[in-house]
Amino acid sequence: MTPRDTTRGPEVRSPAALRAVGAVVTAAVALGALTGCSFFGKNDKTTVVSALKAKPGDCLVAPKAITAEVTDVTVVPCTQPHQQEVYALAAYPLPAGTEKTAAYPGEAVLKAFADGACLGAFSGYVGSDYRDSSLFFTYLLPSARGWQAGDDRDVTCVITTTGSTRTSSVKGSKL
């Protein structure tokens, strides 16, 4: 899956601020792929899973390095320190009968779809409008390779704190 960042709602931000937020969000998403299972010690419940297996409610440890393609994410109980939480899976709409044969729509089309789908799912999960929230969202896009293999068609919507650590879920938090 390809990580992609987005900025907050319609408020105006300077290009430098947008680049800074974008860099932090992209780094936070990409880091989950490289975090080891021993990050929290021997008694943790840290699990590294395929990015394709991440589901709403999974809390994620942010990766430590930026990668072009995220294949694995580190899932922890939401009571353990984490920076991200999966809040929605959005299936890219395909014409009936083309689910297995549809051509990769391209990154720009998937980004536009993800922006709308993840924004639309935000308030239902967090309990507050995105424009009123202190949280940000980002997403993992299907990769061209995964799309062609037929196993990567969903956008994974991820709430991020842009670096600060949480020890609880943001579901229903109204943050």
Secondary structure, 3 states (H helix, E strand, C coil): CEEEECCCCCCCCCHHHHHHHHHHHHHHHHHCCCCCCCCCCCCCCCEEEEHHHCCCCCEEECCCCCCCCCCEEEEECCCCCECEEEEEEEECCCCCCCCCCCCCCCHHHHHHHHHHHHHHHHHHHHCCCHHHCCCEEEEEECCHHHHHHCCCCEEEEEEECCCCCECCCCCCCCC
